[in-house]
Amino acid sequence: MEYIVSGGRLQGELPVYGAKNCALALLGATVLTEDEVILNNCPDISDVRNMLLLLQAMGKKVWRCGDRVSVAGELHSTCAPRRYAALLRGSALILGSTVAKYHKIALPLPGGCAIGARPMDIHLSGLEALGVKVLHFPDMVSCSGRPKGAVFKLRFASVGATENLLCACSLVEGTSVLSNVAIEPEVVALERMLVDMGARIEGVGDRTVTVKGVRKLHGAIFDVIPDRIVAATYLASAVAAKGDLTVTNCCPQHLQAFLQLLQPHCSVKIYPDAVRIVAEKRTGGFGKVQTAPYPLFPTDMQSLLLSLAACADGTTVIEENLFENRLAHNAAELGKMGADVQVSGNVATVSGRNLHGAELFAADLRGGAGLVVAALSAEGDSVVHGIEHIERGYMDLAQNLRNVGAKIQLR
């Protein structure tokens, strides 16, 4: 399957659904209790479907109706099946919960996008600080032992490691203090759901959290937060294709770093749960932008900005500080469209120009979305291959964009 993209002016409203990265973290936390956990606004995307298959294969009872997902029951195995674990990076998010609840896990190295090295050393060193024995194998890790409270500082504010350690500390004996933790909206949502399940967490949303372990957690009903990356993709599409688009059911506060880049170039109106953007002409360059942990500019929006910079009227310099391969592939693909993108190490210098249609290949989720954005700005038709990567994080992207005027077909 592939997308055929021919531009089009975007106009109307597009609602945002639940965040992939939030849903995966919350699903990982369901292992902490045998009680039922219900997630509302849970997106029906391939990464979430694969995570549910993984939980089900390990013994959980899983049920879905629309955007509501229920997970309950005990695990009957602490060995994650390779056929599911290898499908998504999010499979790593069962690590902390399983060790905390069952005191052991065998986890094949998780899959996901080929955007560079994403080591699990912070996850594992944090568990070791809690007293867990960790064995490393070429294609898997094995953890065993009853974790206990500890003090641990993350060497980098890793989102996944923060989420795993929050889950692990919730059921340990004693008190844990975690510092330099990630404060992304998805992490804060996990903290809040854990509290709803009975966890004792002080400092929700802060860089340092104190977790007082409890003996048992219970079920909860929780709403997955809106997907800020999907919201940014819709807004970027409107800028690229020129249009008047209102993105609804979103949290503008989560988009501040992205909106600040757009505001000098477009009309941006911010509402409590929506953003309206009116883009009538090409933007200028965006200056120098560096990716960094939240609340600064997120790496997951970098490919969107790269595409906007490629079709802008000016120069942009983008420094990618998290994933070393994230710039190179899309820079090469944009070059097929006539873009002037010069990459040196982790820095791309982009001199904007008019783009033309081309045959493009998505190598990862966010990069694929960025190519769709570029194709919306281009003269002529573009073919985007590899859309299975895009479908890991987007529900009906082609249909949703078509609903507001994009000329995009699924073939």
N, C-alpha and C positions, 0 to 999 in steps of 0.2 A: 504494500500500500504506500501511497505517496500523496502529497498535496500539490495541486496545480494552483499557483497564485498569480493573479493578474491585476493586483492593485485594488482600486475602488475607494470611494470616500466614505468614512465611517460616520454614522450619525444615529443617535438614539441612546438607549440604556443597556448596560450589561451587568447582571448581578454576579458577584463573586461567591464561590462555594468554599467549603472547608479546606483548610490548609493540609497539604500532604505531610509536611514535616511535623505538624502538630499531631495529626492523626496517628502517625507511626509511633511517636513517643508515647502517646496515651495508650495505644494498643500494647506496647511493650510493658507498660505499667499494670495491665490487667493480670499479668502473671502473679502479682503480689497477693492476690486474694482469690479464693474459690467462689466468692459471691459474684453476683451478676454486676457487670459494669456496662452501662448503656452510653453510647456516644451518639449525639445528634450532630447533624451537619457534617457527616463523615463522607468524604468524596469517594465516588465509585471510579477509581483509577487503578491501573494495573499494579502499582506499588502497594496500595492498600489491599487489593485482592490477594496478592501474594503473601502479604503479612498475615492475613486472616487464614490462608491455607497453611502457613507455617504453624500458627498457634493451634489450628485444628489438628494438624498432623501430630502435634506433641500432646494432644489430649483435651484441649479446650473445646467447649461447645460454642459454636459461632452461629449467629443468626443475623440476617440483614433484611430490612424492609425499607425501601427508598433510601433516605440518607440516615436512617437510624440503624446502628449496629449494636448487637448484644454479644458479650463474651462472658462466659461463666465456666466453673468447674476447675478441677485439679489437672495438672500435667500428669500424664502417665509415663512420660519420657523426658529426660533432661538432655538428650542428644538431639540437637537440631538437625533435621533431615537436610542433607546437602542440596537436594534438588530444589528446595525452596529457599534455603538460606543464601544460596549462590545467586539468586535472582535479584536481590535488592540490598542496598547498603543498610537500609533500616532494620534488617534482621539482627544487626549488632545490638539493637535496643532492647533485646530480651536478656542481655547478659547480666546487668545488675539486678534485675528483678528475680531472675531464676536462681542466682547465687544466694540472694537474700532469703528467698522462700524455701529453696530446696537444698542449698549448700553445695551445689555442684552444677556444672554445665559443660558440655562439649559442643563447641560452636565452630563450624567451618567458616573460613574467612569469607565475609560477606561480599556480595557483588555490587552492582550499581554502575555509575558512569565512569568512563575512562578519561577523567579530567586531571589525573595526577595522583601522586601518592597520598593516601589518606590513612596513615598508620593509626593503630589502636593503642599505642604505647601509653597515652594519658589514661585511657579507660583502665588498662591493666595495672599500671603503676598505682592508680587510685585504689583498685581492689586489693592490691598487695599491701597498701598502707592500712587497709581494714583487716588485715590478717589472712587474706585469701591466698592459697597456694595457686600459682599460675604456671602452667606448662605450655611452652611454645612448640608447635610443630610446623612443618612447611606450609600446610594448607588448613590448619585449624588451631584453636586454642582450647585448653582444658583448664577449668577452674574448680577448686574444691575447698571446703572448709567453711566454718560458721563465721561470718564477718562480725567484727566488733567496732565500736566507736573509735574514731581517730581524728587527728587533725591533718588536713591535706591541702596543699596549694597546687592548683593546676598550673603547669608551666605556660600554658596558652589557654585562653578562654574557649575551649572546644565545646560546641553545642552538644554533640553526642556523648562525650565523656561526662559533661555536667549532668545530662539526663540519666545516664547509667548510674552515676554515683548517688544522685538524689534518690533513685529507686532503691539502691543497695542500702543506703543509710537509713531508710525509713523503717526497716525491720531489724536493724542490728541491735545488739545488746550494748547500751551506753549511748553517749552523745558524740556526734561528729561535727566538726567545723570545716566547711569547705570554703576556700577563698580563691579569688580570681575566677569565679564561675561565669559562664555565659549568662547574659540577661536578654537574649532574644525573646520576642513575644511567645514563641513556642515553648521555651523553657519555663517562662512564667506561668503559662497555661498548665504545664505539667505540675509545677509546684502547687498550683491551686487545686488541681484534681486530687493530688496526693493528700492535701489537707482535707478535702471533702471525704476522702477514704479513711481518715483517721490519723494521718501522719502528723507529727508535731514539728513543723518547720517554722523557724524564726528568720525573718529577713527576706521574705518572698520578694523577688524582683531586684534584690541587692547583689553586689559583687561578692559578698560574704554571707553564707547562710549557716545557721546552726540547726542540726537535725537531731532531735531526741528520739531514739529508737523506741518503737512500740512492739508488743508481742504479736499483734494481729491487725490487719487492715480489713475494711469491709467494702461493700459495693458502693457505687455512686452513679449518678446521672450527670453527664457533663457535655457541654457544647464545644465542638471543635471550632477554633477561632478562624476567621476568614483568611484566605490565602493571600498574603501580601505580594507574593511573586506573581501570581495570576493577575492580581489587580494592576501591578506595574506593567505586565505584558499587554493588557488591554489598553492602558494609557499610552504605552510606547507605540502600539499599533495605530492609535489615533493620531499621534504626532507624525509617524512615518507616512500614513496614507492621507493626511490632512483631514480634519473632521471636527465634529462637535459631539463628544461622547461623554456620557455620565456613567461612571462605574459605581454601582451601588452594592450594598451589603458588605462594605469593606471597613477597615479601620484606618482612617487617614494618618493617625499618629504613627502607625507602623511604617508609613511610606515617606516620612519627612525627608530623609536623605535624598530620595529619588525626586520628590516634588521640588525640593530646593534647586535641583539642576534644571528642571523644566520651567520654573516660574519666570526666569528672565526672557524666555523665548515664546511662551504661549500664555493664553488666558487660563488661569487655574483657579477654580472656585472650590473651596473646601467646606463640606458640610459635616455634621456629626458622624454620619455613616456612609458618606459618598464623596466622590470627587468628580467635578466636571472640568473637562479640558477642551479648549477650542484652539485648534492649530490651523491657521490659514495660510502659512507660508513656511518655507524651509527655516529651520532653526539655524542659529550661529553655532560656532564651536562651543564646547563645554569646559574649556580650560583643562586643568590637571585634576584628575580624580584618582583616588587610591581606595582600593577595597580594604575593609577592616571590619572587625566584629561590631555588631549592633551596639549603639544606635548610629554608627557611621555607615558609609556606603557598603551595601552587602555584595559579596561575591556572586550570589545567585542572580543579581540584576546586572552584572557586568556585561554579559553578552547582549542584553537589550540596549545598554548604552553604547556598546561598540557599534551596533547596527545603526543607531540614531546618529552617531558621530560620522559614520561612513557616508551618510546621505545629507549631512549638514552643510552649511556654508561657512566653513571655518575649520580651525584646528583643535583637536582634542588629544590629550595625553592620558592614557589609562595605565595605572600600575596595579597589577594583580598580585596581591600579597598572600593569598591563601592556597591556590591550586596552580601549579606550575604549567600545566598543559591547557589551561582554560582559554588562553589567548590565541595560541598558535593555530589550532584547527579552524576556528571561525574566521581568523584573519585570512587564511588561505582560501576559504570558501567565499568570503566577501570579495576577495581579489578576482574571482571568476565573474563578478558582477561589475567590475571596473573600479572597485574601491581602492583607495591608496592607503594601505595600512602597513606600516613598517614596524616589525617586532624585533626588539632586542632584549633577550632575557625575559623578564617579567613585565616589560614596558612596551606598550603599543602607542605609536604616534600616528594619528589618523588625520589626513587632510580630506575633508568632505568634498564630495562631488556627486553628480547625478549618476545613479546606478541603472544598469540594464538587467534584464532577465537572464537567468542561467540555470544550469542543472546543479543542484546543491545536495550535499550529503550531511545529515545531522549525525554527529558522533556522540552526543550526550543530550540530556534533557533540556537544560537551560540554553545551551548553544543552539539546539534545534528551534526553540521558540524565538531566539534571536534571529535566526535565518528567515523565519516566517515574517518577522517585523521588517527585515531588510527587503524581502520580496514584495511586501505591500507598498514600498516606496519606489520600486523599480519600474522602468519603462519596459513593457513586454511581459511575456510569461516566464515564470520560474517554476521549476519542479524541485520539490523538497523531498528527498528520499530519507529513509531511516526514521519514519515518524513513530515507530514503536518506542523510541526513546522519549519523544514528546508525550506520548500517551501515558507514560509512567507518572506524569504529574499534572496533566491537563485533561479535563472532561470535555469531549466534543469541541475541541478548539476550532476546527473548521466551521462547524455549524454555528457556533456562537458568534464568530466574527462575521459569517455570512448574514446572520440575523440583523446586523447593524450596517450592512452595505459592502463588506469586503467581497471581492471576487476571488473566492477560494473554493476549490473542489477537492473531494477525497476520491482518489482513483486507485 
